[in-house]
């Protein structure tokens, strides 16, 4: 039975990965966009000065 338990665990891990990979999280996307946008702005101000 260890093989079936391992297979079930792998399937669960694959499902968890698929959720993070494909499901859009609007709040998460907005937060990341804000953080990266601010970082890019600060970098551009440093580079252009």
Buried (B, 14 or more C-beta within 10 A) or exposed (E): EEEEEEEEEEEEEEEEEEEEEEEEEEEEEEEEEEEEEEEEEEEEEEEEE
